């Protein structure tokens, strides 16, 4: 059956993208801040105008039909083109307006990035900022993200990355633990201590690769560590360390405040794991296409906010990190 593509509107394409990204009509309704009946009615109207079914709907799942997949294959580029046209017609090169969708990890995003974004929005009321926190870096293009602020360097070659700040992971412990068990003087001695291990990607990060800070270019030393407590959640491991249950390896940005307050003590201060710098990550752009004003402002704000590694100057009066409800 022939379809009338002239019946497609921008809102229709955006609806289909939200359905694809969210996996359900209910999720699309939440993303659009609308009621589910209204979304269902819009989809039914679109299918009627096109004369084609776009989705197979059952009680368990949604699946795009061949016609739906054909529309979806072009929808992202078309919606992105609308956004570029908005920028050109509304003068958004000169005024910061529109929506910024940003991804980050839960810990860094909550503690360091969220305040920067709130300040940026206050300075530019025309901005709408959507911060999404996730344990794993999402596909920025498929998720329609404008940017991500992430630790470590992403491996996808087409993405654009810029280092915002250096960061290192350091070994720390509570004074109470060190008073009971002593302070390691060399990396090799870590294997004789209770080490609090974070489980990453369902695997225990039981090898700590520490680099000597006073010997530039020296190869890191891999130390096998173990202990009676492990978790896949960094905040849990931090709580155990604060309670004196063992040594942990954590990013400086995460432990700067308890170090300043004396709740934690850095062990082996001449050694660190140098694999967790903070990066701005951008999806690929068409050659010669300048970023919109709002994205350029975001980059400038992040560069200024994280210059000089602000976690190195956290005052002792900094409040403790909020504890999770138990």
NORNOR-V566657 format. One record per residue. N is the residue number from 0. SS is DSSP state (@ for helix, = for strand, . for the rest). PHI is phi in radians with two decimals (* if undefined). NEAR is the number of other ideal C-beta (glycine too) atoms within 8 Angstrom. Layout:
N|SS|PHI|NEAR  N|SS|PHI|NEAR
This chain:
0|.|*|4  1|.|-1.24|4  2|.|-1.96|8  3|.|-1.75|8  4|@|-1.21|6  5|@|-1.14|4  6|@|-1.38|8  7|.|-1.41|9  8|.|-2.07|6  9|@|-0.99|8  10|@|-1.09|7  11|@|-1.18|10  12|@|-1.13|13  13|@|-1.11|10  14|@|-1.07|14  15|@|-1.09|13  16|@|-1.14|13  17|@|-1.16|12  18|@|-1.13|15  19|@|-1.12|9  20|@|-1.26|11  21|@|-1.51|11  22|.|1.50|7  23|.|-2.83|8  24|@|-1.17|12  25|@|-1.11|8  26|@|-1.14|12  27|@|-1.09|13  28|@|-1.09|12  29|@|-1.14|8  30|@|-1.12|9  31|@|-1.59|10  32|.|0.98|4  33|.|-2.31|7  34|.|-1.40|6  35|@|-1.05|9  36|@|-1.04|6  37|@|-1.12|9  38|@|-1.16|14  39|@|-1.07|9  40|@|-1.15|8  41|@|-1.10|11  42|@|-1.13|13  43|@|-1.09|8  44|@|-1.12|8  45|@|-1.11|13  46|@|-1.07|11  47|@|-1.16|7  48|@|-1.17|8  49|@|-1.38|13  50|.|1.23|9  51|.|-2.63|9  52|.|-1.45|8  53|.|-1.76|13  54|=|-2.38|11  55|=|-1.61|8  56|=|-2.00|5  57|.|-2.21|6  58|.|-1.21|2  59|.|-1.80|3  60|.|-2.76|4  61|=|-1.99|11  62|=|-2.46|6  63|=|-1.24|10  64|.|-1.32|11  65|@|-1.06|5  66|@|-1.15|11  67|@|-1.11|12  68|@|-1.11|9  69|@|-1.11|8  70|@|-1.15|12  71|@|-1.10|12  72|@|-1.07|6  73|@|-1.85|8  74|@|-1.11|11  75|@|-1.10|10  76|@|-1.14|7  77|@|-1.18|10  78|@|-1.13|12  79|@|-1.09|8  80|@|-1.15|8  81|@|-1.03|9  82|@|-1.11|10  83|@|-1.15|10  84|@|-1.14|8  85|@|-0.99|10  86|@|-1.04|12  87|@|-1.22|8  88|@|-1.36|6  89|.|-1.61|8  90|.|1.21|6  91|.|-1.37|14  92|.|-1.23|8  93|.|-1.79|5  94|.|-2.23|8  95|.|-1.41|10  96|.|-2.42|10  97|=|1.76|13  98|=|-1.83|7  99|=|-2.04|13  100|=|-1.91|10  101|=|-2.25|16  102|=|-1.92|16  103|=|-2.79|14  104|.|-1.37|10  105|@|-1.02|9  106|@|-1.19|9  107|@|-1.11|15  108|@|-1.07|13  109|@|-1.28|8  110|@|-1.39|10  111|@|-1.95|11  112|@|-1.41|13  113|@|-0.97|10  114|@|-1.09|7  115|@|-1.15|11  116|@|-1.19|11  117|@|-1.10|9  118|@|-1.15|9  119|@|-1.10|13  120|@|-1.18|11  121|@|-1.11|7  122|@|-1.29|5  123|.|-2.33|11  124|.|-1.06|5  125|.|-1.32|7  126|=|-1.49|14  127|=|-2.05|7  128|=|-2.01|11  129|=|-2.07|8  130|=|-1.72|11  131|=|-1.95|11  132|=|-1.77|9  133|.|-2.56|10  134|.|-1.27|4  135|.|-2.19|4  136|.|-1.10|8  137|.|-1.36|11  138|.|-1.27|5  139|.|-1.14|13  140|.|-1.24|9  141|.|-1.12|7  142|.|-1.51|11  143|.|0.99|8  144|.|-1.56|13  145|.|-1.42|10  146|=|-2.91|14  147|=|-2.41|13  148|=|-2.02|15  149|=|-2.43|12  150|=|-1.48|10  151|.|1.25|8  152|.|-1.65|6  153|.|-1.05|10  154|.|-1.66|4  155|.|-1.23|5  156|.|-1.17|4  157|.|-1.38|5  158|.|-1.36|11  159|=|-1.71|8  160|=|-2.16|10  161|=|-2.52|8  162|=|-1.28|9  163|=|-1.62|11  164|=|-2.82|10  165|.|-1.37|7  166|.|-2.58|13  167|.|-2.33|10  168|=|-1.75|12  169|=|-2.16|15  170|=|-1.56|14  171|=|-2.39|14  172|=|-2.75|15  173|.|-1.33|12  174|@|-0.95|9  175|@|-1.12|7  176|@|-1.12|14  177|@|-1.15|12  178|@|-1.16|6  179|@|-1.43|6  180|@|-2.05|7  181|.|1.52|4  182|.|-1.89|7  183|.|-1.05|13  184|.|-1.84|5  185|.|-2.40|6  186|@|-1.00|11  187|@|-1.06|6  188|@|-1.23|9  189|@|-1.07|14  190|@|-1.15|9  191|@|-1.73|5  192|.|-2.01|12  193|=|-1.34|11  194|=|-1.87|13  195|=|-1.56|15  196|=|-1.85|13  197|=|-1.63|13  198|=|-1.54|10  199|=|-2.03|8  200|.|0.94|3  201|.|1.16|5  202|=|-2.18|6  203|=|-1.30|7  204|.|-1.44|10  205|.|-1.62|7  206|=|-2.13|8  207|=|-1.72|13  208|=|-1.73|10  209|=|-1.76|13  210|=|-1.82|12  211|=|-1.30|9  212|.|-1.29|7  213|.|-1.55|4  214|.|-2.16|6  215|.|-1.05|3  216|.|1.51|3  217|.|-1.22|7  218|.|-1.19|4  219|.|-1.20|9  220|=|-1.85|10  221|=|-1.59|7  222|=|-2.12|12  223|=|-1.38|7  224|.|-2.15|13  225|=|-2.75|7  226|.|-3.12|12  227|.|-1.38|4  228|.|-2.17|11  229|=|-2.55|9  230|=|-2.70|11  231|.|-1.60|6  232|.|-2.13|7  233|@|-1.08|10  234|@|-1.17|9  235|@|-1.10|8  236|@|-1.08|16  237|@|-1.12|13  238|@|-1.07|9  239|@|-1.12|13  240|@|-1.11|18  241|@|-1.08|10  242|.|-1.45|7  243|.|1.41|10  244|.|-1.60|9  245|.|2.82|14  246|=|-1.57|17  247|=|-2.40|14  248|=|-1.92|11  249|=|-2.42|13  250|=|-1.14|12  251|@|-1.03|13  252|@|-1.09|11  253|@|-1.50|11  254|@|-2.01|13  255|@|-1.04|12  256|@|-1.17|11  257|@|-1.13|12  258|@|-1.16|13  259|@|-1.14|10  260|@|-1.49|9  261|.|1.44|8  262|.|-1.28|8  263|.|-2.26|12  264|=|-2.20|11  265|=|-1.34|9  266|=|-1.81|12  267|.|0.91|13  268|.|-1.12|6  269|.|-1.60|6  270|=|-2.27|11  271|=|-2.81|9  272|=|-1.73|13  273|.|-1.86|8  274|.|-2.23|7  275|.|-2.31|11  276|.|-1.12|12  277|=|-1.63|14  278|=|-2.17|14  279|=|-1.60|12  280|=|-2.11|13  281|=|-2.14|15  282|.|-1.23|10  283|.|-1.11|7  284|.|-2.13|8  285|.|-1.08|4  286|.|-0.97|4  287|.|1.41|4  288|.|-1.55|7  289|.|-1.27|5  290|.|-1.19|8  291|.|-1.10|12  292|@|-0.98|12  293|@|-1.13|14  294|@|-1.27|12  295|@|-1.14|9  296|@|-1.11|12  297|@|-1.04|13  298|@|-1.03|12  299|@|-1.09|8  300|@|-1.16|11  301|@|-1.19|12  302|@|-1.05|9  303|@|-1.20|7  304|@|-1.19|8  305|@|-1.83|12  306|.|-1.12|6  307|.|1.39|7  308|.|0.91|9  309|@|-1.03|9  310|@|-1.21|10  311|@|-1.36|8  312|@|-2.16|6  313|.|-1.20|10  314|.|-1.29|6  315|.|-1.11|6  316|.|-1.41|4  317|.|-1.02|9  318|.|-1.19|5  319|.|-1.09|8  320|.|-1.13|9  321|.|-1.01|4  322|.|-1.51|7  323|.|-1.27|5  324|.|-1.12|3  325|.|-1.98|3
